[in-house]
Amino acid sequence: MPLSPLHEWNLAPADAIALQKRLSGRVEREDRLGEVRRIAGVDIGFEQGGEVTRAAVVVLAWPAGEDGLFEVVEQVVQREPTRMPYIPGLLSFREVPAALAAFDRLSVRPELVMVDGQGIAHPRRLGVASHLGLWL
């Protein structure tokens, strides 16, 4: 799933905040989903005292089987050096690059993505979920 670049990641905090304000208007708030056959869940965390960012993506078949269980279609774990220190309000610049690399490694494309992170509830309306959504 090669992704077109939305912006550079190596930004000063003031530039990242300005970018969040510009990009937040591009977040779609209306449902345009067609049939959903695959749902991805993504979570991002840190290892080695924050030096390594770890993103895990699991793609499940939808709907669940008759037994109520979901079939795992694919799963990927991506580890890479952390690009930005923790700065309140700029978590997506710390987490999303590893998540994008994980999504890029998938062989299937999910129609719906569930993100463990803020979306438009972010102070500048561009939390991790919204930021990742614009990239994907």
C-alpha positions as a printed Julia matrix, in Angstrom:
136×3 Matrix{Float64}:
   0.0     0.0    0.0
   2.46    2.75  -1.02
   1.4     6.08   0.42
   1.79    9.52  -1.13
   3.59   11.94   1.2
   1.32   14.44   2.93
   4.17   16.43   4.51
   7.66   16.13   5.97
   8.03   14.8    9.52
  11.14   16.68  10.6
   9.43   19.87  11.82
  10.04   22.3   14.64
   7.17   22.3   17.16
   5.82   25.67  15.97
   5.79   24.43  12.37
   4.07   21.18  13.42
   1.35   23.16  15.22
   0.81   25.37  12.17
   0.59   22.24   9.99
  -1.99   20.7   12.33
  -4.13   23.8   12.02
  -3.92   23.7    8.21
  -4.56   19.97   7.88
  -7.45   19.79  10.35
  -9.81   21.3    7.76
  -9.13   18.33   5.46
 -10.48   15.74   7.92
 -13.66   14.19   6.54
 -16.49   13.97   9.06
 -19.12   12.34   6.85
 -19.52    8.6    6.31
 -18.49    7.67   2.76
 -17.75    4.03   3.5
 -19.03    1.4    1.16
 -19.02   -2.27   2.09
 -16.61   -3.08   4.9
 -14.93   -6.47   4.58
 -11.7    -5.8    6.49
 -11.14   -3.76   9.65
  -7.68   -2.81  10.89
  -6.8    -1.97  14.46
  -3.61   -0.03  15.17
  -1.8     0.77  18.39
   1.49    2.58  18.82
   3.84    2.36  21.78
   7.46    2.81  22.71
  10.37    0.6   23.68
  13.86    1.17  25.05
  12.9     4.21  27.08
  11.15    5.86  24.15
  14.04    5.46  21.7
  12.09    2.97  19.54
   8.53    3.44  18.3
   6.5     0.24  17.85
   3.33    0.15  15.75
   1.15   -2.94  15.54
  -1.59   -3.37  12.93
  -4.02   -6.28  12.85
  -6.47   -6.7    9.97
  -9.63   -8.69  10.71
 -12.26  -10.08   8.36
 -15.69   -8.52   8.86
 -18.21   -9.59   9.92
 -17.28  -12.1   12.59
 -17.84  -15.77  11.88
 -20.87  -17.69  13.12
 -18.87  -18.53  16.25
 -18.53  -14.8   17.01
 -14.8   -14.84  16.36
 -12.98  -12.64  13.87
 -10.56  -14.13  11.38
  -7.11  -12.52  11.47
  -6.29  -11.68   7.86
  -2.87  -10.14   8.47
  -0.77   -8.65  11.25
   2.35   -6.49  11.19
   4.62   -5.03  13.85
   6.9    -2.18  12.82
   9.77   -0.92  14.97
  11.82    2.14  14.09
  13.76    4.92  15.8
  11.53    7.52  17.43
  11.61   10.74  15.4
  10.32   13.32  17.87
  10.43   13.73  21.65
   7.16   13.77  23.55
   5.56   17.21  23.19
   1.96   17.59  24.44
  -0.39   18.09  21.49
   2.12   16.76  18.93
   1.9    13.04  19.68
   0.93   12.21  16.09
   4.34   13.45  14.89
   5.92   10.95  17.28
   3.62    7.98  16.56
   2.21    8.15  13.03
   5.46    7.54  11.05
   5.81    4.02  12.5
   2.1     3.34  11.95
   2.41    4.38   8.31
   5.38    2.08   7.86
   3.32   -0.77   9.33
   0.38   -0.04   7.01
   2.8     0.12   4.07
   3.86   -3.46   4.82
   0.31   -4.84   4.63
  -0.61   -6.88   1.58
  -4.34   -6.17   2.04
  -6.06   -2.81   2.33
  -8.61   -2.42   5.13
 -11.75   -0.38   4.49
 -11.98    0.79   8.11
  -9.24    1.59  10.64
  -9.69    1.76  14.4
  -7.0     3.85  16.1
  -6.05    3.93  19.77
  -5.75    7.72  19.88
  -7.53   11.04  19.54
  -9.08   12.24  16.31
 -10.99   15.51  16.19
 -11.21   15.62  20.01
  -7.65   16.95  19.85
  -7.22   20.68  20.73
  -6.35   21.48  17.09
  -8.69   18.79  15.68
  -5.77   16.7   14.39
  -4.9    13.96  16.85
  -3.23   10.67  16.0
  -6.38    9.13  14.45
  -7.18   12.14  12.26
  -3.57   12.61  11.21
  -3.19    8.95  10.3
  -6.51    9.04   8.48
  -5.35   11.87   6.22
  -2.26    9.89   5.27
  -4.19    6.69   4.62
